Amino acid sequence: MDKCKERDDLKQSGVYFLFGTSDQTGDPVVYIGQAGARKNGEGILNRLQKHKRNPDKDYWTEAVVFTTSNNSFGPTEISYLENRFCNLALAAKRYEVKNGNDSTSGNITEEKESELEEFIDYAKLIMGTLGHKIFIPFTKSEPAGADNPKDFASVIPDIEFFLSRTIKQYNISVNTQAKQTAEGFVVLAGSIISPEDDNTIQPGVKEKRKNASINDCHILQEDVLFSSPSSAAMFVIGKSANGWTSWKTKYGKTLHDLEDKE
């Protein structure tokens, strides 16, 4: 960041995103913050330098900053932007949002809100261009581009899959629904998840089970993305599983069956 010290725009107020990867799960994480311009001329860059020295925020490897050309953002504007960006990222459920405290949207006029929403739309466009799909829900179907290899994400179209299993030990029937997207395999909210797991599942899957929002009735409260159908199956039943044969369409076809057709 020493190379950025002479940049006047980084001495202004604005909103910033710190991107990194979780050491526990390998999933993408983000921290969304705000920085006000200081009398000493320090703004966004000063906040980034403080985060870099903070051992609790040493996970980030990339920062994306949004400001204005005339340093027109005051405390109300940046509070609104931080709040909206956090809520959008949480709703998309693509990144683990590391913000600990709920940010407030502030009290702004209808005219100012319209202006800031235009800025947010612009920021979404820039984020997508940079390769960060932080605001795009991963259950949203995306066409496979020319740069994507022909794997099961592109071979198998947007089909829903099901996994049913009786866990006799806990007298519970696991009934799960999932969807294949260009991003990976998504276990959908509303699925019933096994309450326990064993040591046959991968550490990353075990960590996802620990962090996922599951109520007392063992019902998953959020969509959860996996890089493979087998990881998704292990997440659901709490044991080692072959996702290619465990997940089936409503017609009883497995992922393996569908791949063979290709």
C-alpha positions, 0 to 999 in steps of 0.5 A: 500500500506504500505505492498508494500514499500519493493518491489523493482519491484514497485520502477521501471518504468512501466505502471499501471491500476487503476480499479473502478466503476463510482458512477453515472452509476455503470459502470466499469472505468479505469485510465491508467498511466505510471511511470518512475523510479526516482533517489530517488528510487521511481517509480510506487509505488510513483505514486500510492500513489499520486493517492490515495491521489488525491480526483479526483481519489478516485474511484479506488479500484484495481491496476494492474501494468506491469513492467520488471524484469530488469527495462529496460523501459525508457520514450519512452517505457512507453509512447508507452505502455500507448498510446497503452493500452489507445487506445485498451481500448477505442476501446473495449468500455467496460470500461470508460477510465478516462484519460483526455489528449491524450497520445503520442506513442513516436518515437520508432524503428520498432524493439522496436515496435515489442518487445513492441507489444509482451509485450502488448500481454502478458499483455492482457493475464494477464488481462484476467486471472485477470478477467479484459476484458478491451481489449475485445469488448463486442459485441464479442460473448463469450460462456457461461461457467459453472460458468455462470447461465442460464439466458437470456444471455445464453438461447438466442443465438447470435441474433440481435434485433430491436426496432422501435417506433415513438416519435410524440412529436419530429416527429422522428422515433426511429429505433434501433438495438441491440445484446445479448452477454454473457456480457449483452444487447448491443445497436449498433452504428448507432441506432437512439435514442430519443432526450429527456427522462423523469423521468420514466427511471432509473438514471443510464440509464439517465446518460448513455444517457447523456454520450453516443456519439450521433450526431445531427441527434440522431444517436448513434456513439458507442456500449453501453452495458446494464445489461438488455434489459429493461435498453437498451429499456429505453435508446433508447426511453427515457421512461419506457419500458419493454425490454422483449416485446419491443425488437423483432427479424426480424421475430417479436419474442420478447425476452419473446417469445424466452424465453418461447420456452426454 
